[in-house]
Amino acid sequence: MKIYHQRWRNTDGTVTEPSVSFDRLKELTPKKIDVTAKYLDKTYSCSVPVEMDSEEAEFL
């Protein structure tokens, strides 16, 4: 699973930030997610790592 923290560069050069900082989001986000699925009376489980990335997009 991948989580993106996006900032937007506006046409006037200012950057719009999310209400939660990237560092705070990293603190709140689990390192992994445990997933369980049941199909045809069989149960499957695994742990999925969570990756985080910060990016800045620009309005054109």
Secondary structure by P-SEA (a helix, b strand, c coil): ccccbbbbbccccbbbbccccaaaaaaacccbbbbbbbcccbbbbbbbbbbbbbbccccc
